[in-house]
Amino acid sequence: MPRQHVWTTREDDGCKREVRATRFAGEWKLQAKRSDATEWTYYDRPLDDDLAALQDLIERKYRRRRATADDVTAVAKLIREQNSD
């Protein structure tokens, strides 16, 4: 079953941006959409800020038992892999 984590940020120009991170079959997929856009942007290589926000979100959810330890390690692995490229 896919696990989805959603958060919003505000861009420099004041526009809201919603980010969705879904983990299915051990793979993370990130997508984002600005409130003034109609289409979602799917990332092959997620933005560093989005990965940092995802890691923070997963760690907070883990402390409340809303995420698994496997999610925490999977996000850390994704960040390590992206930084090694």
C-alpha positions as CSV (number, residue, x, y, z in Angstrom):
1,M,0.0,0.0,0.0
2,P,1.5,3.4,-0.9
3,R,2.2,5.9,1.8
4,Q,1.8,9.5,1.0
5,H,3.1,12.5,2.8
6,V,1.9,16.0,1.9
7,W,3.1,19.5,3.0
8,T,2.9,23.0,1.7
9,T,5.4,25.8,1.5
10,R,5.2,29.4,0.4
11,E,7.5,30.5,-2.4
12,D,9.4,33.8,-2.4
13,D,6.7,35.5,-4.5
14,G,4.1,34.5,-1.9
15,C,2.5,31.6,-4.0
16,K,1.7,28.4,-2.1
17,R,3.4,25.2,-3.3
18,E,2.1,21.8,-2.4
19,V,4.6,18.8,-2.3
20,R,3.6,15.2,-2.3
21,A,6.0,12.4,-1.5
22,T,4.8,8.8,-2.1
23,R,6.6,5.6,-1.2
24,F,5.5,2.5,-3.1
25,A,7.4,-0.7,-3.5
26,G,10.5,0.8,-1.8
27,E,10.7,3.8,-4.2
28,W,10.0,7.4,-3.4
29,K,8.2,9.6,-5.9
30,L,8.0,13.4,-5.3
31,Q,5.7,15.8,-7.1
32,A,4.9,19.4,-6.6
33,K,2.4,22.0,-7.8
34,R,2.1,25.7,-7.3
35,S,-1.3,27.1,-6.5
36,D,-1.3,29.2,-9.7
37,A,-0.4,26.1,-11.9
38,T,-2.7,23.5,-13.3
39,E,-0.2,20.7,-13.8
40,W,1.9,18.7,-11.3
41,T,5.7,18.6,-11.7
42,Y,7.1,15.1,-11.2
43,Y,10.8,15.0,-10.2
44,D,13.3,12.4,-11.3
45,R,15.8,14.1,-9.0
46,P,13.9,15.8,-6.1
47,L,15.0,19.3,-5.0
48,D,17.3,19.4,-1.9
49,D,14.9,21.6,0.0
50,D,12.0,19.1,-0.6
51,L,14.2,16.2,0.6
52,A,15.1,18.1,3.7
53,A,11.5,18.9,4.4
54,L,10.5,15.2,3.8
55,Q,13.2,14.0,6.2
56,D,12.0,16.5,8.9
57,L,8.3,15.5,8.3
58,I,9.1,11.7,8.4
59,E,11.1,12.1,11.6
60,R,8.3,14.0,13.3
61,K,5.7,11.5,12.2
62,Y,8.0,8.7,13.4
63,R,8.0,10.2,16.9
64,R,4.2,10.2,16.9
65,R,4.2,6.6,15.5
66,R,2.7,7.7,12.2
67,A,5.7,6.6,10.1
68,T,7.9,3.5,10.3
69,A,11.6,3.3,11.1
70,D,11.9,1.9,7.5
71,D,10.6,5.2,6.2
72,V,13.2,7.1,8.2
73,T,16.1,5.0,6.9
74,A,14.7,5.0,3.3
75,V,14.6,8.9,3.3
76,A,18.2,9.0,4.7
77,K,19.3,6.6,1.9
78,L,17.6,8.6,-0.8
79,I,19.4,11.8,0.4
80,R,22.7,10.0,0.6
81,E,22.3,8.6,-2.9
82,Q,21.3,12.0,-4.3
83,N,24.3,13.7,-2.6
84,S,26.7,11.2,-4.0
85,D,25.7,12.0,-7.6
